[in-house]
Amino acid sequence: MSADLVRALVDAFNEQHLDAFEALLDPDIEVHGRKGLHKGSAAVLDWATMSGKGDLVQRIEIDELRELGDDVVAFARRQWLWREDREVADESPDFILFRFRDGVLISWQPFADRESALAAAGPV
């Protein structure tokens, strides 16, 4: 079930369990990050690795998942937590299209709104 894979990916990302995160990625994975496209598992692992510097850490909180064939659209919140006490400093809505093939993630793409993410997933 693709929704279970999304939960596992997001948990591994949030907890920085990068071996578990990488195990769910296709070698040719594409992540459309806010700072551009990251292609291949090495580039995506670099993107997913949180810096040990600064006062804030990032986290994704899933509110709802919609399975559309091998695609899953996540309605989520991107949170920034204070590193010291893990209190939420800021958050914003996040709409992410996850694409899977053969049980591994081939694409992670954020969208500005719910409708755009659902439209990009296409028909079931």
C-alpha positions as CSV (number, residue, x, y, z in Angstrom):
1,M,0.0,0.0,0.0
2,S,1.5,3.3,-1.2
3,A,0.2,5.3,1.8
4,D,2.2,3.1,4.1
5,L,5.3,3.8,2.1
6,V,4.7,7.6,2.4
7,R,4.3,7.3,6.2
8,A,7.6,5.2,6.3
9,L,9.4,7.8,4.1
10,V,8.2,10.8,6.1
11,D,9.0,9.1,9.4
12,A,12.5,8.2,8.2
13,F,13.0,11.8,6.9
14,N,11.8,13.4,10.2
15,E,13.9,11.1,12.4
16,Q,16.9,11.3,10.0
17,H,17.0,7.5,9.7
18,L,18.8,7.9,6.3
19,D,19.4,4.2,5.7
20,A,15.7,3.5,6.0
21,F,14.9,6.5,3.9
22,E,17.3,5.4,1.1
23,A,15.9,1.9,1.1
24,L,12.6,3.3,-0.1
25,L,14.1,5.2,-3.0
26,D,14.5,4.3,-6.6
27,P,18.2,4.8,-7.7
28,D,16.9,7.4,-10.2
29,I,14.7,9.2,-7.7
30,E,13.7,12.8,-8.5
31,V,12.9,15.3,-5.7
32,H,11.6,18.7,-6.7
33,G,12.8,20.7,-3.8
34,R,12.2,24.4,-3.1
35,K,15.8,25.0,-4.3
36,G,15.6,23.0,-7.5
37,L,15.6,19.4,-8.8
38,H,17.6,16.7,-7.0
39,K,18.2,13.6,-9.1
40,G,19.6,10.2,-8.0
41,S,19.7,8.7,-4.5
42,A,23.0,10.4,-3.5
43,A,21.7,13.9,-4.3
44,V,18.4,13.1,-2.6
45,L,20.1,11.9,0.5
46,D,22.2,15.0,0.6
47,W,18.9,17.1,0.2
48,A,17.3,15.0,3.0
49,T,20.2,15.3,5.5
50,M,19.5,18.1,8.0
51,S,22.3,20.4,8.9
52,G,23.6,20.2,12.4
53,K,23.9,24.0,12.3
54,G,21.3,26.7,13.1
55,D,18.5,27.0,15.6
56,L,15.7,25.3,13.6
57,V,15.1,21.8,12.3
58,Q,12.5,20.8,9.7
59,R,9.7,18.2,10.0
60,I,6.7,17.1,7.9
61,E,3.4,16.4,9.6
62,I,0.9,14.5,7.5
63,D,-2.7,15.5,7.9
64,E,-4.2,13.3,5.1
65,L,-3.1,10.9,2.4
66,R,-5.0,10.2,-0.8
67,E,-4.0,7.1,-2.8
68,L,-4.5,7.5,-6.5
69,G,-3.1,4.3,-8.1
70,D,0.6,4.3,-7.5
71,D,0.6,8.0,-6.6
72,V,-0.1,9.4,-3.2
73,V,-1.0,13.0,-2.5
74,A,-0.1,14.2,1.0
75,F,-1.9,17.1,2.6
76,A,0.7,18.1,5.2
77,R,2.3,20.8,7.2
78,R,6.0,21.7,6.9
79,Q,7.1,22.6,10.4
80,W,10.2,24.4,11.6
81,L,11.0,23.4,15.2
82,W,13.4,25.0,17.6
83,R,16.4,22.6,17.8
84,E,16.7,22.9,21.6
85,D,13.2,22.1,22.8
86,R,11.4,20.9,19.6
87,E,8.7,23.5,20.0
88,V,7.1,24.6,16.7
89,A,8.5,28.0,15.6
90,D,6.6,28.2,12.3
91,E,4.6,26.0,9.9
92,S,3.1,26.2,6.5
93,P,0.7,24.0,4.4
94,D,2.4,21.5,2.1
95,F,0.9,19.5,-0.7
96,I,3.2,16.7,-1.9
97,L,2.8,14.3,-4.8
98,F,4.6,11.0,-4.2
99,R,5.0,8.6,-7.1
100,F,5.9,5.0,-6.7
101,R,6.9,2.2,-9.0
102,D,7.6,-1.4,-7.8
103,G,7.4,-0.4,-4.2
104,V,10.0,2.4,-4.3
105,L,9.7,6.2,-4.6
106,I,10.5,7.6,-8.0
107,S,9.3,11.2,-7.5
108,W,8.6,13.6,-4.6
109,Q,7.1,16.9,-5.8
110,P,5.5,19.7,-3.7
111,F,2.7,21.9,-5.0
112,A,1.4,25.3,-3.9
113,D,-2.2,24.0,-3.3
114,R,-4.3,20.9,-2.9
115,E,-6.0,21.1,-6.3
116,S,-2.7,21.3,-8.2
117,A,-1.3,18.3,-6.4
118,L,-4.4,16.3,-7.1
119,A,-4.5,17.4,-10.8
120,A,-0.8,16.4,-11.3
121,A,-1.6,12.9,-10.0
122,G,-4.0,12.5,-12.9
123,P,-6.8,10.0,-13.2
124,V,-6.7,6.7,-11.3
